[in-house]
Amino acid sequence: MGRQDGTKAGIKHGDTESVDLLIVGGGFSGLALAIAVEGSGLTAAVVDRAAPRDVLGADFDGRTCAFADASVRILEALEVWPDMVAAAAPINDIRVCDGHSPLFLHYDHREVGDRPFGHVVENLVTRQALYRRLEKCSHATLEAPAEVESLQFADDGVTARLSDGRCLHTALVVAADGRRSQTRQSAGIRVSESAYHQTSIVCSIAHEHPHKGVAIECFYPAGPFAVLPMVDDASGGASWPHRSSIVWSEGSQLAPRLLALDDAEFTAELRRRLGDTLGDLEVTGGRWSYPLGLLRAESLTATRLALVGDAAHGMHPIAGQGLNLGLRDVAALAEVIVEARDQGRDIGGGEVLERYARWRRFDVMILIAVTDGLTRLFSNDVAPLRLLRDAGLAAVNGVPPLKRFFMHHAMGMVGDLPRLMRGQAL
Ligand SMILES: Cc1cc2nc3c(=O)[nH]c(=O)nc-3n(C[C@H](O)[C@H](O)[C@H](O)COP(=O)(O)OP(=O)(O)OC[C@H]3O[C@@H](n4cnc5c(N)ncnc54)[C@H](O)[C@@H]3O)c2cc1C
């Protein structure tokens, strides 16, 4: 999918086109932002270096995403969810265990309301839905494959030169170009970073027993092992219709050897960690791997620039929160700039961006601290820490208000919620 309509997003002045918003990176965060501002009349150009036919290929990304309920509400407000819902498996219960210890923590969504904690959707389905929704937008274009070759920041706006030679003038550049964001680097925003020395192995399984909407997170010394419910597949392609997605984090030295095992050996290793909860199982499709690390940008904004999604923060998938946090960035930034535009203010102005940064700072800081703390606390076999963890699990299980607090966090429904998360239009 390239640019479909030369005049769709912007206004042309000689060789330079004008758009209100230039979004660098058409991953989930960048696409969601362009869709979020569509109704306001703001024009947006999304530039992504990857060709749509590549990222929409079945081999590109084998992951699923666990969308917290707050993210589902955002996707509903963006009118993307109807295109995903048939492929979305509700998470009704969450079961957390510490290795093979008999102690575990059980969260049941009925203790905090009638909506599931969230839903699990294949990344391919989400990407397709976002692309289809963007195509219907009359104020946004996707320029792909394309790159931003240079950005010139001035008082009245930013001029971007694209790899195809075109120039775009914009009030605000949004860096949505992921962990290795060149846009962030070119603005001189520094990051703090550390490696976990773990790699996530991702695959899908078909299994004998239904998962009943239960997501499992088991902490092993080498890293967490997560099983996420998926919708059944009755096509008969596997021995059973029931499906789950595996996010299996292992030490980075062992992971390549596990990935190289033949199907029978790989399945046996998987079963050793999963146990027989889901009965007999088989791995379906491919295996993917992702090295894991922590990254935090030292600032969420610079002159006429805002960071969203993984460009601003990258975390361990231990709690499945990376994209959920990115969608909350998107909801907050969209609200702040649409409000500024409605008040006749400059959407790339310093006060507007400062409001965005203030709004997001605490949520980002807390989630990074929690995911990092959990990863370090659970990814080891040190006896005193094991005792502390088991005492912690028992305490949370035994104190209902504490348990409800964690459940509300898992759903993302805490803090000062942007309008899109409350189901309201911008
Ligand atoms: C194993 C694993 C499991 C996960 N599970 C979950 C989960 O269950 N729930 C959850 O919330 N999160 C999860 N995450 C995190 C989630 O995948 C990321 O947070 C999310 O994909 C980030 O999206 P993004 O759009 O911000 O960045 P990205 O997905 O990195 O997208 C960046 C985009 O920018 C483009 N780009 C990069 N550089 C340039 C450039 N110079 N010019 C133009 N374009 C450029 C890229 O092509 C890409 O399309 C998981 C992560 C991993 C590794």
The ligand as an ORCA input file, in Angstrom:
! r2SCAN-3c Opt
* xyz 0 1
  C       7.718    -11.196     22.642
  C       6.910     -9.940     22.834
  C       5.586    -10.019     23.254
  C       4.851     -8.861     23.455
  N       3.582     -8.965     23.922
  C       2.869     -7.856     24.213
  C       1.546     -7.942     24.760
  O       1.000     -9.024     24.955
  N       0.904     -6.778     25.055
  C       1.470     -5.557     24.839
  O       0.842     -4.527     25.140
  N       2.708     -5.451     24.299
  C       3.415     -6.554     23.987
  N       4.657     -6.442     23.441
  C       5.199     -5.107     23.124
  C       4.693     -4.600     21.765
  O       4.944     -5.561     20.761
  C       5.378     -3.275     21.397
  O       5.251     -2.396     22.491
  C       4.717     -2.639     20.174
  O       4.819     -3.463     19.050
  C       5.378     -1.297     19.873
  O       4.705     -0.703     18.791
  P       5.274      0.656     18.173
  O       4.343      0.987     17.032
  O       5.463      1.684     19.232
  O       6.728      0.300     17.638
  P       7.158     -0.758     16.525
  O       6.259     -1.925     16.511
  O       8.617     -0.993     16.737
  O       6.936      0.008     15.145
  C       7.855      0.951     14.675
  C       7.583      1.205     13.200
  O       8.468      2.222     12.751
  C       9.039      1.844     11.510
  N      10.348      2.505     11.416
  C      11.438      2.260     12.178
  N      12.440      3.106     11.826
  C      11.951      3.891     10.846
  C      12.496      4.964     10.083
  N      13.743      5.396     10.282
  N      11.705      5.553      9.166
  C      10.426      5.106      8.954
  N       9.868      4.110      9.651
  C      10.608      3.523     10.580
  C       9.094      0.330     11.529
  O       9.097     -0.204     10.222
  C       7.821     -0.014     12.314
  O       6.716     -0.182     11.457
  C       5.431     -7.588     23.222
  C       6.747     -7.501     22.782
  C       7.493     -8.663     22.594
  C       8.918     -8.546     22.142
*
